[in-house]
Amino acid sequence: MAEQDLSVPALVDTSALTPSAPTFMDLENPEYAYMFGFLQADGHLSEQTRQRGRLTVEIQVRDIAVLQEFQRLTPYNSSITERTRATNFSANHHSAVWRLHALEARTTLNRLGLPYGRKSKRITPPRVPFSRRDYLRGVIDADGSVGFTGKGLPFISLTTISTTIGAYLCHYTKRLTGAERMIKRNTRDGIYNIVYTKEAAVLLAAHLYYPGCLGLERKRANARSLGSWVRPPGMRIRPPRKPWTAEADRVLLAAPTLAHAAEELGRSQSSCQTRRWRLANGIVPSPTTHHR
């Protein structure tokens, strides 16, 4: 019997058997989703004449590992340098700077929603499919905090000037934890300061900072430490906020006294007084304009 040739024919393409590298900035990839959220919050995209420009990210040198991960994820030439300079907070601020010049990379990032120039108010969540919790972790790593308050309560917070980013975090967290936040700009500087504490913070931190995720190591460590928190005996659980409706506003305005309104609506007199003041001063719409 003739010997059979069991070798792979030369015309067979075996390249399909080799796993391909992920597409740059595929936001359904958790690492790229995190990276994009971080870049939106803490990156700066600039452009010059003749299609020149660069992406720059500058952070404290202790967090340089995350820039090294960004460099690993980016299939274009980039550089990481360190520098020491005087800032408003320190005479010797030691930072790490990642720079990326490739036009193709900058075009991709800009198309996904990283604007050129000053961007804080203009950034929005991506309009393409993306890994939501990884994206939000990137935003919080860049512009948020995770840890314990001075009173020992767990918290996770975000400081942002973007209305859409703030609203998206509130919407996402409400669906995850049930905790509701109504975002409002700080009157001093126009910034949104969104804070979650206690059980909501513990649940949100565990969800965003899952084992093995890409992120700042110090914030991942803080998120893990939140998991050990237990509500102290005797600490009252605050009931969910009861929303005001147009009908409740009508009852409030028609009631002869705050006591009557509170009894009929099942609310405290202080809540009724605050709502009545807001209605009287036009801070919230009157019941005649609700739900038009």
N, C-alpha and C positions, 0 to 999 in steps of 0.2 A: 504494500500500500504506500502510495506517495505521501511524503511528509507534508502536513498542512502548515501553511504560513499564517501564524496567529498574530503577527505584528500589525500595528495600526497603519492603514494605507496612508501614503504621503499626502493625498489630497484632502484628508479629513482635517477640518479646522478645529484645533483643540483649544483655541483661545477662549471659547465660551465656557470652558470648564474652570477658568481662573476667575475668581471674584473680582469685579471691577470696582474701582474707587468711587465713592459717592460723588455725585455732582456738586460742585462748589455752590454753597448757599441753598441747597435743597432744604427748605425749612421744615419738612416733615422728618428730617433727620434731627434727633434731639440735640446733638452737639452744635449743629449749625443754627438751630432755633435759639438756643441759649446765647450763642455768639452774636447773633443778630440783635437780640434784645439788649445785650450789653453794649454793642456798638451804637445802637440808637440812643441810649441813655448817656454813654460816656465817650463816644467817639466823635471825631470832627473830620468832615469831608470837605476838602477845599479844591478849587480848580483855578487854573491860570490859562494863559493864552496857549494856542496850538495844542489843545487837548491834554495839557500837562496838569498835574494835581497830585494829591495824596490823601490817604486816610491816616489819621493820627489818633492814637489812644495813649494817654498818660495816666498812670496810676501809681500808688505807693509801691516802692520797690519790694516790700514784703509780699506783694501779690503778683510778682513777676511770673510765677508759674502759669497763671491763666493766659498771659500774653504768649508764652511759649506754646501753649496749647493752640492758640489762635494761629500762630505761625505754622504749626504742624498741620492744621486743617486747611491752610491756604496754599493752593498749588501755584503760587506766584512768588517771585522773589520779594522778601520783606526783611526788615532789620529791627533788632531790639537793642536799645542803648540805655544807659543810665546817666542821670545828671543830678546835681545838687544845686539848689537855688533858694533865694529868699522869697517867701510868700507872706500873705497876711496872717498866717497861722504859725509859721516857723521860719527862723533865720536860716536854717539848713535843711530844707525839705529835700529828701532823697527819693527820687522817682525813677520809674522805668517807662520808656517810650517805645511803642511799636509803630513802625511806619510802613505803609504799603503804597506803592506808586502805580501799579499796573492799571492801565485804562480799562481793560476788560473787567477786572475785579471791581473797580469803582463804578462802572456802568451797571453791573449786576446789583450791587448794593443800593445804588440810587434808584433803580427800577423797582426794587422791593420796598422802598420807603425810607431810605436814609438820605435826607436832603443835603444839598451843598450849603455851606455857610451856617449861620445861626439857625438852629433847628428845634430848640426845646419845645416851643408851642406847636410845632407843625408835625411832630412825629405821631404816628398812629399804629395800632396793631397791623400786621401784614394783611393784605387783601388776597393772599393765596393760601392754600392749605398749610398749616404749620402746627408744630407740637406746642400746645398752649402752655402747659406748665413749665416746660423748659424755657420758652420765651419769657414768661413772667419771672422766672428765677434769674435770668440774665438782667432784666430791668432792675430787679430788687438788689442783686449783687452790686450793680453800678450806682444806683440812686436810693437804696433802702438800707434798713438795719434789721438785725435779728438778734434777740438776746433777752435779758431780763431788765425790768425797770428798777429804779432805786428801791422800790418796795418789794422787790422779789417776784414780780408778776411777769410771766412770759409775754413777749410782744414780737410782732413783725410789722414793719412799716415801710411806706414808700413816700418819698418827697419828689413831686414832679410839677411842672408847669403846664403839662399837656392835659387838656380836659379829657381827650379820648383815652389816653393811657390810664388816667385815674379812674374813669368810669368803667373801663374794661376790667381793671382789677377788682373793683367793687362788685360788678356783675358776676365775675368768675367766682369770687370768694363767697358770695351769697348762695350760689348754687351748690358750692362745695360744703359750706359750714352752716348756712342759714343766717350768718351774721350780716346785718344790713348796715351800710354806711351811705350817708348822703354827702357827697363831696362838696366842699365849699372852700373858696380861695382864702388864704390868709390875708387879712386886710393890710398888713404891713408890707408884704412883698409880692402878693398875688400868687403865692405857691400853694399847692394842695398838699396837706400833710394827712395821709391816710394811715390809721393805726388800728391794728387788731391785737387784742390781748386775751389772756386766759385760754379757755378751751379752743376758741376760734384760732388763736395764734398757734397753739400746739398742733392742731389738725392741719392748718395751712402749711406750716413749716415742714411737717412730716410728708405732706403731699408734694411740695415743690422740691425739697432736698432729699430725694430718695437715695438709697444706697447706690454708689457707683456713678452718680451723676457728675457732670462737669460743673465746676463752680469754684468760688473762692474758698479755700480750705478753712479759713477762720469762720466764715459764715456757715459752712457745712457743719463745723464742730459746734457752733452755737445752736444751730437747728437741732442737732442730735441731743444737746443738753436740755432743750425744752421738753423733750419726751418724758423726762423724769418728774415734771411738775405735777403735783396733786393739789386740788383745791383744798385749802385749809378748812377744818371743821368750823361751822358757823358762818362761813363766808356766803352771803346771800347771792343766789343766782338771779340776775336781772331778767325780768320777763321780756319777751320780744316786743319791739316797738310797735305800737298800734297806729296804723296810718290814718291820717285825716282824710275824710271824703267830703264831697260837696254837701251831702245831706247832713253830715255831722257839723259842718260849718254853719249851715242854716239853723240847726238846733241851737248851736252856741250863740249865734247872734240874736236869736229870738228869745232866749231865756232871760227872765227878769234879773237874775243874779248869777254870779259865778257858782254859787252853791247849787242852785237849781240845775245849771248846765252840767256840772260835775256829776250830780246824782243821775241825771237822765242819760248821760253819755258813758258812765262808768269810768271816768277819768278823775285825776286829781284837780283841785282848784288851781294849782300853780300851772298845770299843763293847759287848762282852759284859759287862764289869764295870758299866758305867753302866746297862745294861738290867736286870741282876740286882738292882742296888740299887733301881731304880724298882719292880720287882716286889715286892721284900721290904718296901718302905715303902708299898705301896698306891698309888703315884702313877699306875701303869697297872694295868689289871685283870689278874688272874691268868689263865693259860690255861684254867682250868676255867670261867671266866665269859665267855670270848671267844665272839662270834657266837651268842649265845643268841637 
